[in-house]
Amino acid sequence: MVILDNVASIVEQNGKNVLLIGSNRFMKHYTGRGDRTRWRCCKSFNKCRAIAITYQDRIIKLNNSHNH
């Protein structure tokens, strides 16, 4: 499990869930087995490979390597 101080989950004006980690936004990509949810960096259209995986509202995996 990854423990971070600067994490927030918000709902944007369009109704979509967004995970804020530091100054980076992650959009919900899909929910897999159980309660595991995969989040992609909002700049993934620029080929950013940063992801986060949450399980029951806790971050269990984080690749916070951004290329922007």
C-alpha positions in Angstrom: 0.0 0.0 0.0 1.2 3.5 -0.9 0.7 6.2 1.8 0.6 9.8 0.5 -0.5 13.0 2.2 -1.6 15.0 -0.8 -4.3 12.8 -2.4 -7.9 13.8 -3.0 -10.8 12.3 -4.9 -13.2 14.8 -6.5 -16.1 14.9 -8.9 -15.6 17.4 -11.8 -18.4 19.6 -13.2 -19.1 17.0 -15.9 -19.7 14.3 -13.2 -16.6 12.3 -13.7 -14.4 11.1 -10.8 -10.9 12.5 -10.7 -8.0 11.5 -8.4 -5.6 14.3 -7.5 -2.1 13.3 -6.5 0.0 16.3 -5.8 -0.6 18.6 -8.8 -1.4 15.8 -11.2 -4.9 14.7 -12.1 -5.8 11.1 -12.8 -9.0 10.0 -14.6 -10.8 6.8 -13.9 -9.9 4.3 -16.6 -11.8 1.2 -15.5 -12.8 -0.9 -12.5 -11.6 -4.5 -12.6 -11.9 -7.5 -10.4 -13.4 -6.7 -7.0 -12.9 -3.1 -6.0 -9.7 -2.5 -8.0 -9.8 0.7 -10.0 -7.2 1.8 -12.5 -6.6 5.5 -13.0 -4.7 7.2 -15.9 -3.0 10.5 -16.0 -5.3 13.1 -17.6 -2.5 13.8 -20.0 -2.4 10.2 -21.3 -3.4 11.5 -24.7 0.2 12.9 -24.7 1.4 9.3 -24.0 2.0 9.9 -20.3 2.4 6.5 -18.7 1.6 7.5 -15.1 -1.1 5.3 -13.5 -2.5 4.6 -10.0 -4.4 1.6 -8.9 -6.8 1.8 -5.9 -8.5 -0.9 -3.9 -11.3 0.0 -1.6 -10.4 3.7 -1.8 -6.7 3.1 -1.0 -3.8 3.5 -3.4 -2.1 0.1 -3.7 0.1 0.9 -6.8 1.4 4.1 -8.1 3.6 4.9 -11.1 3.9 8.7 -10.8 6.5 9.1 -13.6 5.1 11.8 -15.8 6.6 12.9 -19.1 5.1 16.4 -19.1 
